[in-house]
Amino acid sequence: MGRSAMRHSPVDDEDTQGLLRFGYGALTDACYVLARIRNLVAARAWLGSAPVTNAVEMPEPPATALQVAFTADGLAALGVPPSVVGGFSHEFVSGMTEPSRSRRLGDVESDAPSHWAWGGDAASVPHLVVMFFAKAGLLDASMQRLTEVAEWKDGFESVHCLTTSYLDDHEPFGFRDGISQPEIDWHQQYDAAGGHTDYGNRVALGEFALGYRNEYGKYTERPLIDTDVASKVLLAAEDVPDRKDVGRNGTYLVMRTLRQDVRGFWRFLIEQANGNWAEAERIGAAMVGRTRDGDPLVTLAQSPISGIAAREQDIRQNRFTYDGDPTGVACPLGAHIRRANPRNADYAGQPRSALTRLVASLGFGRNGFRDDLMSSVRFHRILRRGREYGTELPPREALGPTPADEPERGLHFICLNANLSRQFEFIQNAWTMNSKFSGLSEENDPAIGNPAAIAGCPGNGRFTIPNKEGVRRRIANIPQFVDVRGGAYFFLPGLRALHYFTRVRPG
């Protein structure tokens, strides 16, 4: 049965936190308060009355917005029964800093949790993150109004207050950011069944919101519980109608504070370019996969791509695949954006017949080996919601002397996904940190990778730039430009689930 023929429930926008749908890009000011619960009654009282912003579409963006997400430890501290917490995914329950997970994510040596400013040990793991968003000039008053009350003061202890900066849609290295996002099938009209021979940017709702069908046509694991006084507020599960769905309209939120060495990045590039600024920009664009203005290095597709808007900027910066660049001459195979989203389909080389699909699935055909190792990107998308922090440092100014009071710069990386293992962790492990990505050797992500991430690969930290006219260029000894300063896995609940968390009998 095709997906379009299956029964499904419409999304309840009033039950969904707005971050999942909007991202609040129009609200340029934001602060993330990492807190721990110290008084259960007061914490539940604050959360029960907090004006958490839902996903109902409005003619204009709100002036302020509030979002709340919990770690597994936070749900336990809030009194949610262990049987419910244990129904969430293993990755969420065990946490980001579980030793084998740290190794898979590349959080080793300088990036090891023992070096983090938050989230690396039991004392600094937050119970929840309270996310404040506001239009310019309104953030402080909004935060004060919500935190200068007795329930907040008694209920929570602030671990960290992560401030953000608005850098006009550019990340600290100076490249335009946030260009490529998947289009969520909010109305569940997209048919994910069968093979996809063409890359598309439209992704099933269940890849991001729990309680709905994902790209496999299945329901992702989440807590399903019996009906009682507290759980009456919850919706019934689509796949098990006699159980209440704690995960419905919620999602997993990954947060990682990534410090960026902006001066080190541009100084390395100008050194590799022997002082030639245009060449330094070209190498930087090759490492990222885009120019600083956000234009891709590959030729744009002539035909529309599903899920990519017909607006001029979307066409110019997002309507492309790598089908015409199989060897990475235009955009190197190891470039950051090529690792983060290989833009491939279910079958290598777009085979149309059953025979050619079989050949492709076995790893043969044009670029078949590389594509088969990565297929298919539609099962590994994430929704990015991060924000930069620190002051702007234009690339040319980064070459100047370092002041004694140099501020820290970086990104509070945030992504939303329904399956931590198959989405965020797969991208991080199999694509970003993998030294064998797309048939490469001794290379991981040249912009955000950790050269020490792969045990037994002392030569890691290289980057290859193919040359159509001659010998390829291989850059060696790339230093680490980005290091991890904190991180945790959170659950961003639907508003009914939040209501349930504040009323369930403590476990």
MIGUVO-964399 format. One record per residue (C-alpha): residue in one letter; y, x, z. Coordinates in steps of 0.1 Angstrom, whole numbers, plus 5000, padded with zeros to 4 digits. Layout:
BEGIN
["a",[Y,X,Z]]
...
END
This chain:
BEGIN
["m",[5000,5000,5000]]
["g",[5034,5015,4991]]
["r",[5060,5020,5017]]
["s",[5083,4994,5003]]
["a",[5055,4967,5008]]
["m",[5050,4976,5045]]
["r",[5066,4955,5072]]
["h",[5094,4972,5090]]
["s",[5121,4963,5114]]
["p",[5158,4969,5106]]
["v",[5176,4995,5126]]
["d",[5194,4982,5156]]
["d",[5227,5000,5154]]
["e",[5238,4987,5188]]
["d",[5207,5004,5203]]
["t",[5212,5037,5185]]
["q",[5235,5065,5197]]
["g",[5262,5072,5171]]
["l",[5255,5109,5167]]
["l",[5224,5101,5147]]
["r",[5243,5082,5121]]
["f",[5278,5096,5120]]
["g",[5280,5131,5135]]
["y",[5316,5124,5145]]
["g",[5331,5149,5121]]
["a",[5364,5130,5122]]
["l",[5367,5137,5159]]
["t",[5377,5173,5157]]
["d",[5376,5180,5195]]
["a",[5344,5182,5214]]
["c",[5329,5195,5247]]
["y",[5293,5196,5258]]
["v",[5288,5194,5295]]
["l",[5254,5207,5306]]
["a",[5246,5192,5340]]
["r",[5219,5188,5366]]
["i",[5212,5157,5387]]
["r",[5218,5162,5424]]
["n",[5220,5126,5436]]
["l",[5196,5101,5419]]
["v",[5214,5069,5430]]
["a",[5248,5082,5419]]
["a",[5235,5097,5387]]
["r",[5218,5064,5377]]
["a",[5250,5045,5385]]
["w",[5271,5067,5363]]
["l",[5246,5066,5334]]
["g",[5242,5028,5338]]
["s",[5279,5022,5333]]
["a",[5288,5051,5309]]
["p",[5304,5038,5277]]
["v",[5279,5056,5254]]
["t",[5290,5051,5218]]
["n",[5265,5032,5195]]
["a",[5260,5035,5158]]
["v",[5277,5002,5147]]
["e",[5298,5010,5117]]
["m",[5335,5004,5121]]
["p",[5364,5003,5097]]
["e",[5378,5034,5113]]
["p",[5362,5061,5135]]
["p",[5367,5056,5172]]
["a",[5393,5077,5190]]
["t",[5367,5090,5214]]
["a",[5329,5090,5216]]
["l",[5303,5097,5244]]
["q",[5267,5107,5239]]
["v",[5239,5115,5264]]
["a",[5206,5134,5260]]
["f",[5180,5146,5285]]
["t",[5156,5174,5289]]
["a",[5120,5167,5301]]
["d",[5130,5181,5335]]
["g",[5160,5158,5334]]
["l",[5140,5127,5328]]
["a",[5117,5137,5358]]
["a",[5148,5143,5380]]
["l",[5161,5109,5369]]
["g",[5129,5093,5383]]
["v",[5112,5085,5350]]
["p",[5074,5084,5358]]
["p",[5053,5114,5347]]
["s",[5031,5091,5326]]
["v",[5062,5082,5305]]
["v",[5076,5117,5303]]
["g",[5041,5130,5293]]
["g",[5041,5106,5263]]
["f",[5068,5126,5246]]
["s",[5058,5155,5223]]
["h",[5043,5186,5238]]
["e",[5071,5207,5225]]
["f",[5097,5187,5243]]
["v",[5077,5185,5275]]
["s",[5069,5223,5277]]
["g",[5105,5232,5266]]
["m",[5121,5258,5243]]
["t",[5114,5288,5265]]
["e",[5076,5284,5268]]
["p",[5065,5321,5261]]
["s",[5045,5315,5229]]
["r",[5072,5292,5216]]
["s",[5098,5319,5222]]
["r",[5077,5343,5201]]
["r",[5074,5318,5173]]
["l",[5111,5310,5173]]
["g",[5120,5347,5172]]
["d",[5135,5346,5207]]
["v",[5124,5381,5216]]
["e",[5141,5413,5228]]
["s",[5179,5407,5228]]
["d",[5173,5370,5220]]
["a",[5148,5365,5248]]
["p",[5155,5337,5272]]
["s",[5160,5362,5301]]
["h",[5192,5372,5284]]
["w",[5206,5337,5279]]
["a",[5237,5324,5296]]
["w",[5221,5290,5300]]
["g",[5187,5274,5297]]
["g",[5168,5307,5301]]
["d",[5155,5301,5336]]
["a",[5148,5272,5360]]
["a",[5182,5274,5376]]
["s",[5201,5272,5344]]
["v",[5180,5246,5325]]
["p",[5202,5215,5323]]
["h",[5188,5181,5331]]
["l",[5211,5165,5305]]
["v",[5239,5172,5281]]
["v",[5269,5148,5281]]
["m",[5287,5152,5248]]
["f",[5324,5143,5246]]
["f",[5341,5138,5213]]
["a",[5377,5129,5206]]
["k",[5405,5130,5181]]
["a",[5429,5159,5184]]
["g",[5448,5158,5217]]
["l",[5427,5132,5234]]
["l",[5397,5151,5247]]
["d",[5410,5162,5281]]
["a",[5422,5127,5291]]
["s",[5389,5112,5280]]
["m",[5368,5137,5299]]
["q",[5389,5133,5330]]
["r",[5386,5095,5329]]
["l",[5348,5097,5328]]
["t",[5342,5126,5352]]
["e",[5369,5120,5379]]
["v",[5349,5092,5395]]
["a",[5327,5093,5426]]
["e",[5294,5085,5407]]
["w",[5299,5116,5385]]
["k",[5310,5139,5413]]
["d",[5282,5128,5436]]
["g",[5255,5125,5409]]
["f",[5258,5157,5389]]
["e",[5263,5194,5392]]
["s",[5279,5210,5361]]
["v",[5259,5240,5348]]
["h",[5281,5249,5319]]
["c",[5309,5234,5299]]
["l",[5305,5244,5263]]
["t",[5338,5241,5245]]
["t",[5341,5239,5207]]
["s",[5366,5248,5180]]
["y",[5376,5232,5148]]
["l",[5376,5258,5120]]
["d",[5383,5234,5091]]
["d",[5346,5229,5082]]
["h",[5339,5267,5081]]
["e",[5316,5286,5104]]
["p",[5328,5318,5121]]
["f",[5317,5342,5094]]
["g",[5341,5323,5071]]
["f",[5317,5303,5049]]
["r",[5321,5265,5044]]
["d",[5294,5248,5065]]
["g",[5278,5214,5068]]
["i",[5275,5208,5030]]
["s",[5238,5199,5026]]
["q",[5226,5171,5048]]
["p",[5196,5148,5041]]
["e",[5204,5112,5033]]
["i",[5186,5090,5057]]
["d",[5169,5059,5044]]
["w",[5186,5036,5069]]
["h",[5175,5004,5051]]
["q",[5139,5017,5046]]
["q",[5139,5011,5009]]
["y",[5126,5045,4999]]
["d",[5089,5048,4990]]
["a",[5075,5080,5005]]
["a",[5039,5072,4993]]
["g",[5023,5094,4966]]
["g",[5034,5127,4952]]
["h",[5070,5136,4946]]
["t",[5073,5158,4915]]
["d",[5111,5161,4918]]
["y",[5132,5173,4947]]
["g",[5151,5145,4964]]
["n",[5176,5145,4992]]
["r",[5167,5110,5005]]
["v",[5144,5111,5036]]
["a",[5125,5085,5055]]
["l",[5141,5071,5086]]
["g",[5112,5080,5108]]
["e",[5119,5117,5102]]
["f",[5149,5113,5124]]
["a",[5145,5081,5144]]
["l",[5114,5075,5165]]
["g",[5097,5042,5162]]
["y",[5098,5041,5124]]
["r",[5076,5054,5096]]
["n",[5080,5090,5086]]
["e",[5074,5108,5053]]
["y",[5036,5105,5059]]
["g",[5039,5067,5063]]
["k",[5030,5072,5100]]
["y",[5047,5068,5134]]
["t",[5055,5099,5153]]
["e",[5042,5103,5188]]
["r",[5063,5088,5216]]
["p",[5057,5070,5249]]
["l",[5044,5035,5245]]
["i",[5041,5016,5278]]
["d",[5030,4983,5293]]
["t",[5056,4956,5299]]
["d",[5070,4953,5335]]
["v",[5103,4944,5351]]
["a",[5120,4976,5340]]
["s",[5106,4979,5305]]
["k",[5114,4943,5295]]
["v",[5146,4956,5280]]
["l",[5127,4978,5255]]
["l",[5117,4968,5220]]
["a",[5080,4963,5211]]
["a",[5064,4991,5191]]
["e",[5061,4983,5154]]
["d",[5026,4999,5152]]
["v",[5014,4986,5186]]
["p",[5032,4953,5192]]
["d",[5017,4947,5227]]
["r",[5033,4979,5240]]
["k",[5070,4987,5247]]
["d",[5085,5016,5227]]
["v",[5104,5041,5249]]
["g",[5113,5063,5219]]
["r",[5126,5036,5195]]
["n",[5160,5045,5180]]
["g",[5159,5078,5198]]
["t",[5155,5113,5185]]
["y",[5150,5149,5197]]
["l",[5181,5170,5199]]
["v",[5178,5208,5196]]
["m",[5207,5228,5211]]
["r",[5211,5265,5208]]
["t",[5242,5286,5215]]
["l",[5244,5313,5188]]
["r",[5269,5341,5192]]
["q",[5281,5355,5159]]
["d",[5293,5391,5154]]
["v",[5320,5383,5129]]
["r",[5335,5419,5129]]
["g",[5300,5434,5126]]
["f",[5291,5412,5097]]
["w",[5322,5420,5075]]
["r",[5322,5457,5085]]
["f",[5286,5460,5074]]
["l",[5294,5443,5040]]
["i",[5324,5465,5033]]
["e",[5303,5495,5041]]
["q",[5276,5484,5017]]
["a",[5303,5478,4991]]
["n",[5318,5513,4995]]
["g",[5351,5497,5004]]
["n",[5353,5473,4975]]
["w",[5363,5439,4989]]
["a",[5352,5419,4958]]
["e",[5317,5435,4960]]
["a",[5316,5429,4998]]
["e",[5322,5392,4991]]
["r",[5295,5392,4964]]
["i",[5269,5407,4988]]
["g",[5279,5382,5015]]
["a",[5276,5353,4991]]
["a",[5241,5366,4981]]
["m",[5230,5368,5017]]
["v",[5242,5332,5024]]
["g",[5235,5317,4990]]
["r",[5270,5303,4986]]
["t",[5305,5316,4981]]
["r",[5328,5313,5010]]
["d",[5342,5281,4995]]
["g",[5307,5266,4995]]
["d",[5298,5268,4958]]
["p",[5261,5275,4952]]
["l",[5251,5306,4932]]
["v",[5227,5287,4910]]
["t",[5235,5265,4880]]
["l",[5241,5228,4888]]
["a",[5216,5203,4878]]
["q",[5225,5182,4847]]
["s",[5208,5150,4860]]
["p",[5216,5132,4893]]
["i",[5194,5140,4924]]
["s",[5183,5111,4946]]
["g",[5201,5111,4979]]
["i",[5231,5132,4967]]
["a",[5263,5113,4963]]
["a",[5281,5110,4930]]
["r",[5314,5123,4946]]
["e",[5329,5153,4928]]
["q",[5325,5177,4957]]
["d",[5288,5166,4963]]
["i",[5280,5172,4927]]
["r",[5298,5206,4926]]
["q",[5283,5219,4958]]
["n",[5250,5201,4964]]
["r",[5235,5189,4931]]
["f",[5212,5218,4924]]
["t",[5176,5230,4928]]
["y",[5161,5265,4924]]
["d",[5138,5254,4895]]
["g",[5158,5274,4870]]
["d",[5160,5305,4892]]
["p",[5123,5312,4901]]
["t",[5128,5349,4907]]
["g",[5160,5347,4926]]
["v",[5183,5364,4901]]
["a",[5211,5339,4907]]
["c",[5204,5332,4944]]
["p",[5181,5357,4961]]
["l",[5148,5343,4974]]
["g",[5157,5354,5009]]
["a",[5192,5339,5010]]
["h",[5200,5318,5041]]
["i",[5204,5285,5023]]
["r",[5173,5290,5002]]
["r",[5153,5296,5034]]
["a",[5169,5266,5052]]
["n",[5162,5242,5024]]
["p",[5140,5255,4995]]
["r",[5147,5223,4975]]
["n",[5112,5219,4962]]
["a",[5090,5189,4957]]
["d",[5053,5182,4966]]
["y",[5040,5201,4936]]
["a",[5050,5235,4922]]
["g",[5066,5235,4887]]
["q",[5070,5197,4886]]
["p",[5035,5189,4872]]
["r",[5032,5154,4857]]
["s",[4994,5150,4852]]
["a",[4966,5150,4877]]
["l",[4952,5182,4863]]
["t",[4985,5201,4865]]
["r",[4990,5188,4900]]
["l",[4956,5202,4910]]
["v",[4964,5235,4895]]
["a",[4998,5236,4913]]
["s",[4982,5226,4946]]
["l",[4959,5256,4944]]
["g",[4989,5279,4940]]
["f",[4989,5287,4903]]
["g",[5013,5281,4875]]
["r",[5050,5290,4872]]
["n",[5061,5302,4906]]
["g",[5032,5282,4920]]
["f",[5022,5307,4946]]
["r",[5057,5308,4962]]
["d",[5063,5271,4960]]
["d",[5029,5261,4973]]
["l",[5035,5283,5004]]
["m",[5066,5263,5012]]
["s",[5059,5227,4999]]
["s",[5071,5203,5006]]
["v",[5106,5204,5019]]
["r",[5108,5166,5025]]
["f",[5085,5171,5055]]
["h",[5108,5197,5071]]
["r",[5143,5184,5070]]
["i",[5167,5184,5100]]
["l",[5200,5167,5106]]
["r",[5226,5192,5116]]
["r",[5253,5182,5141]]
["g",[5265,5216,5155]]
["r",[5301,5228,5162]]
["e",[5317,5262,5162]]
["y",[5333,5278,5192]]
["g",[5359,5306,5197]]
["t",[5389,5315,5177]]
["e",[5391,5319,5139]]
["l",[5389,5355,5126]]
["p",[5396,5357,5088]]
["p",[5372,5381,5071]]
["r",[5398,5407,5061]]
["e",[5412,5407,5096]]
["a",[5377,5414,5109]]
["l",[5379,5449,5095]]
["g",[5407,5458,5119]]
["p",[5404,5473,5153]]
["t",[5386,5453,5180]]
["p",[5410,5442,5208]]
["a",[5400,5448,5245]]
["d",[5400,5410,5251]]
["e",[5379,5401,5220]]
["p",[5368,5365,5225]]
["e",[5332,5353,5218]]
["r",[5327,5334,5186]]
["g",[5297,5314,5174]]
["l",[5280,5281,5169]]
["h",[5267,5255,5192]]
["f",[5238,5247,5169]]
["i",[5226,5211,5172]]
["c",[5200,5194,5151]]
["l",[5183,5160,5153]]
["n",[5147,5154,5143]]
["a",[5117,5132,5152]]
["n",[5091,5160,5152]]
["l",[5102,5193,5168]]
["s",[5071,5212,5156]]
["r",[5071,5201,5120]]
["q",[5109,5201,5115]]
["f",[5130,5225,5136]]
["e",[5103,5248,5146]]
["f",[5087,5250,5112]]
["i",[5121,5259,5096]]
["q",[5128,5285,5122]]
["n",[5093,5301,5122]]
["a",[5080,5297,5086]]
["w",[5113,5300,5067]]
["t",[5141,5316,5087]]
["m",[5122,5343,5107]]
["n",[5093,5347,5084]]
["s",[5092,5382,5068]]
["k",[5068,5369,5041]]
["f",[5089,5339,5030]]
["s",[5085,5332,4993]]
["g",[5064,5363,4987]]
["l",[5090,5387,5002]]
["s",[5082,5417,5025]]
["e",[5099,5430,5056]]
["e",[5128,5405,5053]]
["n",[5139,5376,5074]]
["d",[5171,5356,5072]]
["p",[5198,5383,5064]]
["a",[5226,5363,5080]]
["i",[5211,5347,5111]]
["g",[5177,5365,5115]]
["n",[5165,5388,5143]]
["p",[5151,5420,5128]]
["a",[5128,5424,5158]]
["a",[5114,5388,5155]]
["i",[5082,5398,5138]]
["a",[5058,5420,5158]]
["g",[5044,5449,5138]]
["c",[5071,5449,5112]]
["p",[5093,5478,5120]]
["g",[5109,5477,5086]]
["n",[5122,5441,5091]]
["g",[5159,5438,5085]]
["r",[5160,5442,5047]]
["f",[5174,5421,5019]]
["t",[5166,5422,4982]]
["i",[5191,5413,4955]]
["p",[5174,5410,4921]]
["n",[5192,5423,4890]]
["k",[5186,5406,4857]]
["e",[5199,5437,4838]]
["g",[5181,5464,4858]]
["v",[5167,5476,4891]]
["r",[5170,5453,4920]]
["r",[5191,5463,4950]]
["r",[5175,5464,4984]]
["i",[5197,5466,5014]]
["a",[5181,5482,5045]]
["n",[5188,5484,5082]]
["i",[5207,5451,5084]]
["p",[5219,5448,5120]]
["q",[5216,5415,5140]]
["f",[5247,5395,5134]]
["v",[5237,5364,5155]]
["d",[5221,5363,5189]]
["v",[5209,5334,5210]]
["r",[5229,5328,5242]]
["g",[5212,5296,5254]]
["g",[5191,5267,5243]]
["a",[5170,5236,5252]]
["y",[5152,5206,5238]]
["f",[5167,5172,5246]]
["f",[5158,5136,5240]]
["l",[5187,5115,5227]]
["p",[5175,5080,5237]]
["g",[5183,5046,5223]]
["l",[5206,5026,5246]]
["r",[5178,5003,5257]]
["a",[5158,5034,5267]]
["l",[5188,5047,5286]]
["h",[5190,5014,5304]]
["y",[5153,5016,5312]]
["f",[5156,5052,5326]]
["t",[5183,5041,5351]]
["r",[5162,5012,5364]]
["v",[5125,5023,5363]]
["r",[5109,5028,5397]]
["p",[5110,5066,5403]]
["g",[5077,5083,5396]]
END
